[in-house]
Amino acid sequence: MLEHAIGYVDEGEFYGAKALLNVWKPTVIGNDFSLSQIWVLSNIRGRLANSIEAGWHVNPSENSDGLPRLFTFWTPNGYRSGCYNMLCPGFVQTSLTISLGAAIGPISTYYGEQYDVAFMIWKDPKSENWWLKVGNEVIGYWPSSLFTDLRNHATLIEYGGEVYSGSSGKHTSTQMGSGHFPDEGLGKATYARNLEVIDRANNLNAPSNLRLYTDKPNCYSVTKGYGGVWHNYIYFGGPRYNSNCL
């Protein structure tokens, strides 16, 4: 089961996306995982064909320390198959200083200091490859030959959180983000700020008509806002199983 709490833009042609993702260490149960990321997708007539994703996740099945770690994922066929990091041929790493799977820190604390990391995915108009930048470091690229629809451009951009759980019965106890609902605000809830999309000329622009989606708002929720140096932003996340989330 996958559950999401996201902001998204689906009107136009997109050649990438950028956001600053707030870093937390959510509690993750068993073989679940919890993540915060940006998605660059092709959505043709309601069919998700290709996706490129990057952000941080806590995934104990891969790393037992429970730390948030840099990760990527891509699929060429609507999630029938796909690949994390460099576990199969696809992503080409060019950075000699930052590797996929590296722990991300420092970590935000409730009522304490907040930390975020900039993630940007964009299409190089010359090579037509899709590149990844984390902070100030260009990490590598996905060759355009991996994809069908994304050889041209994306049609859907998403920002926010996702939780996976394989458990049945009552809802999982895995947290999303800080483990607190968006209405708690700065210092308590998880955010993604300075949300931007990239046009054909590689210009960063504010997303037009940013909308929200969540699978189960009593479990994980999302709100949006605009203002100050953050410009477009969302708060998202939630506390896991509770009396209203069964």
N, C-alpha and C positions, 0 to 999 in steps of 0.2 A: 504494500500500500504506500502510495506517495501522497503527501499533503503539502500544499503550497500556500504562501502568503506573499503576494507579489504586486508590483506596479508594472504596467505594460503599455506599449505603444504599438499600434498595428495599422497606422494610416501613412503610407508612403514607402519609398525605397530607402533602405538603410545600408550603410557601408561600415557600420561598427557602432560601438557604444562605450561609454565610460561612466564610472561611478566610484565614489569613495565608500568602501564597505567597513562598517564598524566591526571590530574583532572581539569575539567573546569565546568562552569555553563552556558551551552548553553541556548539561548532563545527557549522556547517550547510553541507552540500555541495550545490552546483548549485541546482536548483529545489526542494529539500527545504524543510521547515520543522520547527521544534521548539518546543513550547509547554508552559506550565504554566497550569492554569486550574481553574475550577469549572464543572460542568455542572448545569443544572436541566432535567429532561426529563420527558416523559410516555411511559410504557412500558406500553401497554395490550395484555395477552395476548401479550407478547413482541414487540410491534410498536412501534418508536420513531417516534412521530408528530411531536412538537414538541420543540425544544431551544432553550435560551438558554445561551450560554457567554460567559465573560469571564475574562481573565487577561493574561499577557504571552506574546509569541512572538518568535522570531527567524526572519525570513522574507526572505531576500535577494532574492527575486523582486519584493518590494515595496519593500524598503529595503536598498540595497547596503552600508550601514555595518555590518550585522551586530549592531546593538544590540537588546536586548530592548525591545519596545514594547507599550504598552497596546492591547488589541484586544478586540472582541466578535464574536460570530457568532450567527446564529439561523436556524432552518429551520422552515417550517410543514408539511413533508410528508416527514419521515423522510430528509432529506438528498438528496432528488431535486433540490431547489434550496435556496438560502439566501443569506445576505448577510453579508459582513464589514463591520464598522464602519458607515459611512454611504455605502457604494458603491451602494446602492439605497434606495428609500424604506422606512422601517421605524423604526429607532431615532431617537428625538427627543432631541437634546442640549440640556440646560438649563444646563450649566456654562459660565461665561465664562472660566474659568482653566485647565481641563484638557481637551484634545481627544483623541479616539480616534486612535490612531496615534502619540501622543507617546512619546518615549524615556523609559524608566524607569531611575532610578538613585538612589543608587549601586548598584554591582553587587558581589555577593559574590565572594570569592576563596578559592581552595583553601588551607587552613591559616590563613586570614586572617579579616577581619571578615565577618560575615554580615548581610545586609539582607533584609527582607521587607516586603511591602505587603499591607494588608487589602483583600479583595474581598468585597462582599456584593451579592447579588441577592435582592430580595424583592418580594412582591405587595402593593400598597396595597389594603386592603379596601374603600376608598371608590371610587376610580376603577377598580379591578381591573387597573390597568397594572402591569407588572413594572419595577422601578427598579434602577439600578446605582449603587453607592457604591464609590469607590476611595480608600483612606485615609480622610480626613475629608471628602472632597468628593463630593457627589451629582452624578453625571455626566449622567444623563438617564434615559429610560425607553423600553420597548417597549410600544406600545398593545396591550391585550388582544385587539383586533380582528384582530391578525396571526395569531392562533392558533385552533386548535380545542380540543384537550384542555387546553392550558395556560390557556384562559379560566377554568378551574376551579381546578386545582391541579396540582402535579407529583407523580409517583409514583416518581421515581428521582433521586438526587443523587450526583454523582461529583466526586472531587477527584484531581488528579494530572497526569500528563504524557502527551503524544502526540507522535509523530514521523510525518511523511508523507514518503514517497519514491516517485518515479515510476520509479526505476531497476529493471532486471531483472538476473538473475544473482546475484552475491554480495550479501550484505546491505549496506545503506548504511553509510557512515562518519559519518553525522550523529549527534551526541550528543543525549542527553536530559538536561536539567538541568545538573548540574555535569560530566557525563561520567563519573561514578563511581557504583558500585553502592551500594545503600542501607546495606549492612553496614559501610561506612566511617564512618557516623555524622556527628555535628555538625562543621561546618567543612570537610567533604569531600563529603558527599552532599547532594542537594537535599531540602528538606522542605516540607510544608504542615502548618501547626499550628493549634491552636485551631479544629478542625473543628466546625462547628455547623450545625444545620438550624433552620428557622423554621416555627412552627406557625400555625394559623388566626388566633390572637390576636396575631400578630407577635412572639411570644416566641422568643428564641434558646435552643435546647436541645442537649444533647450527642446526637450520632447514636447510635441504638440498633442494635446488631449490625452494626458497621462491618466490611465484608468487603473482600477484595483480589482484584484481577484483573490479569493481564499476558498479553499475546499470546505473547511469546517471552522467558521469564525469563533465558535466557543472554545476551540482548541488552540488555533493559531490565527492571528488577525493582522490587518494592515491598515494604516491610515496614510494620508499624504498631506503635503503642505508646500508653501513657497515663501521665501523671504530671506533677507540678510545675505550673508556670504554663502549660505547653503544653496540658494536658489531652489530648484526642485528637489524635494526629498521625500522619503517615506520612513515611517517607523513600522516595524513588523516583528512577529514572534509570538511566543506563548509558552505557558507553563507545563504543558503535557496533560495527562489524565487529571481530570478534576470533576467536581459534582455536576458541571454543565457540559462536560466533554467525556462521554462514556464510551 
